[in-house]
Amino acid sequence: MTRDDHATGGGIPSGEESRRGALRLALAAALVPGVWAGAARAAPATRAEVWKDPTCVCCEGWARHMREAGFEMAVHEVADVRPVKAANGVPESMWSCHTAVVEGYIVEGHVPATDVRRLLAERPQAKGLSAPGMPPSAPGMDMQGTPFEVILFGASGGARTWARH
């Protein structure tokens, strides 16, 4: 096969011709706005609103954990979080120190970001997730070594274990 065969579309391009073609494509993409723009854009952060006591350090630790996991956090500091919990239908047995709302779901307490991501991916028919009480090993508490559970609540059939950590 001759070089003329390549020029007329016959045969397989040489390594040098493949590199030139790739360079031409890259140059065209750089010069034509929007050709590869979608691939370069990061997905928008998922917004979470959290209500917490202004003096609670562990709640701020959880918000930091969520930010580090890519969530956009809107923090509301309130003197009493109980009315927020009640207004959002969080059963008292599920209460923790702070309450968040993420895409319509309630996230009560120190629920790991991975569990929230799974909740948003699976979209179960439920009110939300809770890490009841203040588990020492949970994000924001950061005292490793104590296993804890995250509970899915408000689902038909009652509350159930969502994850074990």
C-alpha positions in Angstrom: 0.0 0.0 0.0 1.4 3.4 -0.9 1.1 6.8 0.7 -1.4 7.7 -2.1 -3.7 4.8 -0.9 -3.9 6.6 2.5 -4.7 9.9 0.8 -7.6 8.3 -1.0 -9.0 6.5 2.0 -7.5 3.1 1.4 -5.5 1.2 4.0 -4.7 1.9 7.6 -3.1 5.2 8.6 0.5 5.1 9.9 1.2 6.0 13.5 2.3 9.5 12.4 -0.9 10.0 10.5 -3.0 8.8 13.5 -1.2 11.3 15.7 -1.7 14.1 13.2 -5.4 13.2 13.0 -5.7 13.3 16.8 -4.0 16.6 16.9 -6.4 18.0 14.3 -9.4 16.8 16.2 -8.0 18.3 19.5 -7.3 21.6 17.7 -10.8 21.7 16.2 -12.3 21.0 19.6 -10.3 23.9 21.2 -11.3 26.3 18.4 -15.0 25.4 18.2 -16.8 26.5 21.4 -18.8 23.8 23.2 -17.4 20.7 21.3 -16.1 19.1 24.4 -17.4 21.6 27.0 -19.8 19.1 28.5 -17.1 16.6 29.4 -15.1 19.3 31.1 -17.9 20.6 33.3 -18.1 19.2 36.8 -21.5 18.1 38.0 -23.2 20.7 40.2 -23.0 20.1 43.9 -26.0 18.7 45.7 -27.4 21.3 48.1 -28.1 20.3 51.7 -29.7 22.6 54.3 -28.8 21.9 57.9 -30.2 23.3 61.1 -27.9 23.2 64.1 -27.2 24.8 67.4 -24.7 27.7 67.0 -22.4 26.2 69.7 -22.3 22.6 68.4 -18.8 21.7 67.2 -19.7 18.2 66.1 -22.4 19.5 63.8 -19.9 21.8 62.1 -17.6 18.7 61.7 -20.5 16.9 60.0 -21.1 19.8 57.7 -17.4 19.9 56.8 -17.5 16.1 56.1 -20.4 16.7 53.7 -18.6 19.6 52.0 -15.5 17.5 51.5 -17.8 14.9 49.9 -19.0 17.5 47.4 -22.2 18.7 48.9 -23.1 22.4 49.0 -24.0 23.1 52.6 -26.4 25.9 53.7 -26.1 26.0 57.5 -28.9 27.6 59.6 -28.0 28.2 63.3 -31.0 28.1 65.6 -31.3 28.1 69.3 -33.7 25.1 69.3 -33.6 22.5 66.6 -36.6 20.5 68.0 -39.2 22.5 66.1 -37.3 21.8 62.9 -37.3 18.0 63.6 -41.0 18.0 64.5 -42.0 20.1 61.4 -40.1 17.6 59.2 -41.7 14.5 60.8 -38.6 13.1 62.4 -39.7 10.5 65.1 -38.2 11.3 68.5 -36.5 7.9 68.6 -34.5 9.0 65.5 -33.4 12.5 66.8 -29.8 13.6 66.9 -28.2 17.0 67.3 -28.9 18.5 63.8 -31.4 18.0 61.0 -30.7 18.4 57.3 -32.9 18.4 54.2 -31.3 17.0 51.0 -33.4 16.9 47.8 -36.6 16.4 49.9 -35.2 13.8 52.2 -34.5 14.3 55.9 -31.0 13.5 57.1 -31.0 13.4 60.9 -27.6 13.5 62.7 -24.2 12.3 61.7 -25.1 10.2 58.6 -22.1 9.5 56.4 -22.1 11.2 53.0 -21.8 7.8 51.3 -25.2 6.8 52.8 -26.7 10.1 51.6 -25.4 9.6 48.1 -26.9 6.1 48.1 -30.2 7.5 49.3 -30.2 10.0 46.4 -29.3 7.3 43.9 -31.9 4.7 45.0 -34.7 7.1 45.9 -36.6 4.9 48.3 -40.2 5.8 49.3 -39.2 7.0 52.8 -38.9 10.2 54.9 -35.1 10.0 55.3 -32.1 8.6 57.1 -31.0 8.9 60.7 -27.9 8.1 62.8 -29.9 8.3 66.1 -28.2 9.8 69.1 -24.6 10.8 68.6 -22.6 7.8 67.5 -18.9 8.4 68.5 -17.6 6.9 65.3 -19.8 8.9 62.9 -18.6 11.8 60.8 -18.1 14.9 62.8 -17.8 12.9 66.0 -14.6 11.2 64.8 -13.9 8.9 67.7 -13.2 5.7 65.8 -14.0 2.2 67.1 -17.7 2.3 68.0 -19.9 0.6 65.4 -23.2 2.4 64.5 -26.2 2.0 62.3 -27.9 4.4 59.9 -31.7 3.9 59.9 -34.1 4.5 57.0 -37.3 5.9 58.5 -40.7 6.8 57.3 -40.9 4.0 54.8 -43.9 1.6 54.5 -43.1 -1.3 56.8 -41.4 0.9 59.3 -37.9 1.8 60.0 -35.0 -0.5 58.9 -31.3 -0.5 58.9 -29.9 1.2 55.9 -26.1 0.8 56.6 -23.8 -0.5 59.3 -20.5 1.3 60.0 
